[in-house]
Each structure stands twice: as C-alpha cells, then as structure tokens.
Amino acid sequence: FKIKADAPKEKLQELVQLAQKRSPVFDIVSHPTPVEVSLKE
C-alpha cells in the first residue's frame, strides 16, 4: 500500500494492517484459492 497522509507512522501502520485484514482483493492475491478445470467426456 502507498499512503500519503499527515499522520503519525503508528497510525499509518495501523491503517495498513486494517486494510490488509479487510480487503477482499488483498485476500485473493495473498491467499489464492486453487482452481481446477477439466473436460469430462
């Protein structure tokens, strides 16, 4: 994450942790679900 803000470093770290915890996109990228596709004949 890249954040530009006038805030203490501790608050920005807290924000990053919250974003990682709540972001569905971050979850998909960091914990991918294995998917298998096959053709049944």
C-alpha positions as CSV (number, residue, x, y, z in Angstrom):
1,F,0.0,0.0,0.0
2,K,1.2,3.5,-0.7
3,I,-0.3,6.2,1.5
4,K,0.3,9.9,1.6
5,A,-1.1,11.4,4.7
6,D,-0.3,13.8,7.5
7,A,-0.5,11.3,10.3
8,P,1.9,9.6,12.8
9,K,3.7,6.5,11.5
10,E,1.9,4.3,14.0
11,K,-1.5,5.4,12.7
12,L,-0.4,4.7,9.1
13,Q,0.8,1.2,10.1
14,E,-2.5,0.6,11.8
15,L,-4.3,1.6,8.7
16,V,-2.2,-0.7,6.5
17,Q,-2.9,-3.6,8.9
18,L,-6.7,-2.9,8.8
19,A,-6.6,-2.6,5.0
20,Q,-4.9,-6.0,4.7
21,K,-7.4,-7.6,7.1
22,R,-10.5,-6.2,5.4
23,S,-9.5,-6.0,1.7
24,P,-11.1,-8.8,-0.4
25,V,-8.6,-8.0,-3.2
26,F,-5.6,-8.3,-0.9
27,D,-7.0,-11.6,0.4
28,I,-7.5,-13.1,-3.0
29,V,-3.9,-12.1,-4.1
30,S,-2.2,-13.2,-0.9
31,H,-4.3,-16.4,-0.3
32,P,-5.3,-17.7,-3.8
33,T,-7.8,-20.5,-4.0
34,P,-6.7,-23.4,-6.1
35,V,-9.0,-23.9,-9.1
36,E,-9.1,-27.0,-11.3
37,V,-10.8,-27.2,-14.6
38,S,-11.3,-30.4,-16.6
39,L,-13.3,-31.6,-19.5
40,K,-15.5,-34.7,-18.9
41,E,-16.3,-36.7,-22.0
